[in-house]
Amino acid sequence: MNLLARQAESLFWLGRYIERASSLARIIMVQTAFDRGRANGSSWGWLLALYDESNDFHKRYDEASSENVIRYFLNDPEHAGSVLRSLEAARSNARALRAMIATDFWMHSNRAYRRVKELPDSALNEMRLAATSEAIQIDCYALLGISSSTLYRDAGWRFFQLGLEIERADQMSRLLDVRFAQSQIGEADGELIGDFAHWTMLLRACGGHHAYRRLVSGPLQPRNVARFLIFEKSFARSISHCLRSVDQSVGELRKICRVPTPDRLLVRISDLKALVKQARKDPELVAHLHGFNDTVQRHLAELTQELSSCYFEVEVAADVAEAATAPASEVPDWVENGQPADDRDDSQDTHRVTDVDPSQSQSQSQT
Amino acid sequence: MPQLSATRDPSKPALLSNYEHDPYYCELMGDGVERRPRLLEFWQRLEQLPFDDLSVRAADALHDLYERGVTFTVYSDRDAIDRTLPFDVIPRVLTPGEWQTIESGVKQRVAALNLFLGDIYGPQKILDDGVVPRDLIESNSNFRPEMKGVALPCGTYVHIAGIDLVRGSDGEFYVLEDNARTPSGVSYVVENRHLMQRAFPDLIEGFNVRDVSDYGQKLREKLIEAAPVNSDNPQLVLLSPGVFNSAYYEHIYLAREMGVALVEGRDLVVVDKRLFAKTITGLQRVDVVYRRVDDDYLDPRAFNPDSMLGVPGIMDCLKAGTVSIANAPGTGVADDKAVYAYMPKVIKYYLGEEPILANVKTHICREKEGLAYTLEHMEELVVKPVGESGGYGIVIGPKASKKELDDCRAAVKARPENFIAQPMVQLSVCPTLTEDGVAPRHVDLRPFAVTGKETWVLPGGLTRVALRKGSIIVNSSQGGGTKDTWVLYESPGQPQSQGQTQVQPSGGHSQSQSQSQSQSQSQTQSQSLSKSQSRSQDAAGSTNDDQARGNK
């Protein structure tokens, strides 16, 4: 049987939530380290601006003290965008998927969740925060590692990857917007891009410092750091790389998993790629960075919506049921004494199918 | 024999030196006079183990289960709390001869249940012949008129059965309850074995215990056998109420073992009397549904209209013959308490055989002799109202006051058809690890049988143990745990005659004999009835999915 729509959706969000928790933990970790070296440490208020959560925050907290903001983002059970809630959501999705994920994954998602849920207050103080957020980070890496080592490489794997890469691109675009967020709350001075220390922090926050240094020597150029984080195809967290992975996953859905990929979905992806391509030609990109980030985030949200309407919400109508046919026998060609599935030879993998409707794809796999 | 992982300190008393099981039948000692050679061997091995080591390893093993998520789930406000079912490390051992009796008895029982259901939803001969009273069936709340005249593949209604057995002080097995709806607990049978192999290799090694791990494949095979006649390459799914169900782990386990999709009601849809799953490529045909959703919640169009767990229209598919549902709707009428009393007659009616596994002697008050006996011996009997569930209205003779007995007598006289009466069964015991060492604790046994064209019985079963001293309540919410259940292979070179001296060979068990035996038992166990009454709360052994209700 094909992957259930609900399972595909759960896998997609599983990938997103792990990446989200990981990204938040990393931002907190780097900000902590970054804060320490400064004469008068900045407040953490910019994080609220970054995620556009000021209103929600002030419903429950009086002041944006570093202590409050850290709690809000790390383990506030009322805040849907906290690391805690992200891990909880990841675990809920994992629970729904338990019949198809490795036991090890379930075990570790429990551990990761419990670690954050049971954090003592002392783990959040300035002395311990770096270690705390690093441990969370490592937990998330472990989850990603178990996933890629164990997840069955069917369509479900591609949905997991799609969730992860879309979230990763979204988080990068937010990270690029930190300076803007800080200026919003009056913490960045007039020179929006000139802060050397800020861009070093950004690089470190996404683990790109070393990679950047391999490519570019000499004094750190803010505009080049930004372009690196957006365009460098070999850097796993760059927006370009994420979009390439998205493209690849969708291509594999079509070519390897025989899942139709409607034009409207492909159009969304090519629009996004065009947007980034266009930005690359813009010599003043850094000056327009906030607008660019906004557009990227909007496009990613639309792409998510499109995936949902293409795969997660299944249309039920009598004529659709007519098209639904018996699934082909799925005996792999390596099974001895099994009926070799002769429609599964390699030549078919290169067969390009664009926007096939379910009936066509079904009849194809039946031949 | 393998090396033991630790050896006993000779200065301390042996593990079993204070073990005293009288007056109950002990699962490991037999009658205590003539131990079976295989059990004796195990007994000796057990005696070599140091208690402290065993306790530590037992605690580790339980933690291991928790980490692996072999849990049932309890819900509070926001949180899902996963709990493990307590596991006792000392297994319950069944000899080949004992197993033969159980296996053939369970097969016989399941065959009779299926023939009975096919009859009462079909020609109703057994009712016409007056063997089972018509109103007992047709007025039963678990009787589903929707099933009348629906032909099922292989004539199988009860694809998965869990027949609850207890063993009396005479050493005989008795059927306490038939579970023909959605019996659960089989995942623990397999997980307990895996745990035993992981954590106590020195206990199990060399004993030639029959494997239980192919349950999933057998189940799949049997369910496919029972697919609609015309379906080619039948597609099987497991329908779960969802993650909030307390037995969700078992649904996961079974879906994985069978290699089928674990679906919820919202994943399925009926179009034009055909059932489909919603997949990423659109709708896909489904032919067989192993459902772990109760009848009431299966189809809001046919049954409870408020159910969100079921699939609207799935009953139409069943009637149209496009889908098989396991177990079929309406099987609850066959495992009903009142119908239970008629099972020996049902078996004889359809199969022309005496029951291999006896019922606990049941006096049916709607029958003249039963009524007379009940009224006469009420102070030593347990009187159960048949229509009620949850143990409501049960009167335990030996514990009841004179007024209660008088009231009960009046009630039974007024409406005899509403009552049955049973003697109290002395549940057998098994050595069990407690804080104070190894002590006897009461156990029951739920073997699992799966049926397509024919019936296969998993060699083993769920042994539930009442961990509290003196208690015979085996369910997890009240201090119950489980044990690994070993069915031994015939040992090559070992004479079997000794192993079979205690058990009736299959097929030859006389009902009247066991009845007289059970009647002569002493009546000290008032708890024996609350066991079945509290069973519905049991995560590992529930016939009703409580969470399924709470979650609708």
Interface residues (C-beta under 8 A of the other chain):
Chain A: M1 N2 L3 L4 A5 R6 Q7 A8 P77 S92 R95 A96 R98 A99 M100 T103 W106 M107 N110 A155 F159 R258 V259 P260 Y311 V314 E315 V316 A317 A318 V320 A321 A323 A324 T325 A326 P327 S329 P358 S361 Q362
Chain B: E67 R68 G69 R78 A80 D232 N233 Q235 V237 V243 Y248 Y249 H251 I252 A255 R256 V260 A261 L262 V263 E264 R266 D267 V269 V271 D272 R274 F276 A277 K278 T279 I280 T281 G282 L283 Q284 R285
